[in-house]
Amino acid sequence: MATAAEGRTATKRATIALVIFAVLAILLFAIAPDGLYDWIKALHVIAVISWMAGMFYLPRLFVYHCDAEPGSKQSETFKVMERKLLRLIINPAMIATWVFGLWLAWKGFGFSGGWLHAKIALVLLLSGAHGYFSASVRRFAKDENTKPAKHWRMVNEIPTVLMMLIVVLVIVKPF
């Protein structure tokens, strides 16, 4: 199990990385050359793939964590896995997805189009699921989970359905 000092160091590094990313994102919005659009689109897709991979995997960890005895070595291992997945992959990927996605919506579409508004609404719902998962990581860390494995198996499908709807809106642009 990580010590408190190791946890603070990891948090400090993550904070520094997020600050650097925020500064770069602000610069991107302020001085982005026109030739940057395809690069930003590629970074957005990479961020989305990373975010979704984490959003698919985290509830699966919860399913297995439900079967572990609180305080057991297995339970403590799941806590570390869940925390690291959330902090090191899912959170940064979600932030990158939003930053690059908003830039693309602004630069490429001027925030216009019914499909784009519907997509943003679905991404807000996906972000809400992300928030629920984040709170659940904290509950599992305190051994306070009250949901059965069946709940997590069902909840695991929410990101999948949202992702499919978002992809259809982006590719087909039905309205």
N, C-alpha and C positions, 0 to 999 in steps of 0.2 A: 504494500500500500504506500502511496506517495506521502511524503512528509508535508507539513504545512509550508515549509520554506520552498520545497519543489513546486507546490501548487501556486504559491505567490510568484515564483519565477516564471512559470508557464503562463500565468495570467498577465504578467508584465510583458512578456514577449508577444502574446496575442494582442494586447492593447497597442503596443508599438506597431505591430504589423497592420492593425486596423487603422491607426492614425496615418501611417504612410499610405495605405490604400486610399483613405479618404482624401488626402492631399492630392494624390495622383488623379483621383476621380474628379475633383474640383478643377484641376488643371485641364483634364480631358474636356470637361464641359466648357471651359473658358477659351481654350486655344486650339481646339481640335481641328486639324486640317481635313479637307474634304476626302483625301485618299485614305483616311483612317477608318472609314465606314465598314469595309469588309473585315478589317482586323478586329474591330469592336464586335461585329456580328459573330466572328469566330470565338472570341473570348466569352461572349454571352452564351453561346451554345455549350462551350466547355464548362462554364459555371453552372448552367442548367443541368447538364449531365451529372456533375459532381453533387449538386444539391439533391437531385432525384435519387441518385444511388444511396445517399445517406438517409433520405426520407423512406426509402424502401427497406433499408437494413435495420434502422433503429427500432421500429415496432417488432421486427423478428427477434431482436435481442430481448425486448420486453417479454415476448412469449416464453423464451427460454429462462429468463430471469425469474418469472413467476414460479417456476418449478424448483428454483434453488432455495434452500433454507436460509432465512435472514441471518446474516453474520457469518455464513459459511465462506470458505475460500472461493467457492464457485460464485456466490453472490457478490463478493468483493471484486472478483475479476470482471463480472458483468458491469459493475458500477464504473470501473476504470474504462472499460470498452465504451460504454454509453457516453460517459463524460468526454472522452477524447474524440469520439465520432462527432458529437455535437459541437464541441468547441473548435476542433481543428479542421473539420471538413464541412459540416452542414452549415454552421453559422457564417463562415467566410464565403462559402459558395452562394448562400442566399443573398448576402449583401452584394456580392459581385453581380449576381443575376439581376437584382433590382437596379443597380447603378448602370450597368451596360444596357439593360432593357429599356430603362427610361431614356437614356441617351439615344438609342435607336428609334424609339417612338417619337422623340422630339425631332431628331435630325432627319429621319426617313419618312415620317408620316405626319409631322406637325400635330401629333396627338389626335388625329382625325380618323374616323372610320368606326362603324359600329362593331366590327369584329375586334378591333383593338381595345375598345372600351370593355367588351365582354371578356377578352383575354385578361386585361388588367384586373377585372373583378374576380376572375378565377384564380389569378396569381395571389390576390389578397386572401382568398379562401385557403389557398395552399400555405400562405404565410401564417394564417390562423392555425392550421394543422401543425405547422412548425412550432408555433408558440405552445400548443397543447403538448407536443412531444417534449419540448424544453422543460415545461413544468413537470412532466412525468419523469424526466431524468432526475430532477431534484427530489421528487417523491420517492423514487426507487433508491436514491442515494441515502435517504433517511429511513429506509425500510418502511415506508408509509404507503406503498402501493395497495390499493383495495380492489383493483380490477383483475378479473381472471384472465387466463391466457386466451380464452375465446374472444374476449373483448379486443385484445391486441391483434388477433388474427383478422377480425372484421375491420378494425381501424386501419390496418395495414393496406387495405384496398383504397382508402380515400385518396392518397397521393397518386395512385395508379389511374383512377377515374379522372381526377382533375388534370393530370398530365395528358391523357388521351384527348380530352376536350380542348385543352390549350393547343395541342399540336394540330388538331383539325382546324381550329380557328385561324392559326397562323398560316397553314398550307392552303386551305380551301378559301379562306376569307369569304364566308357565305353571305355576309351583309356588311 
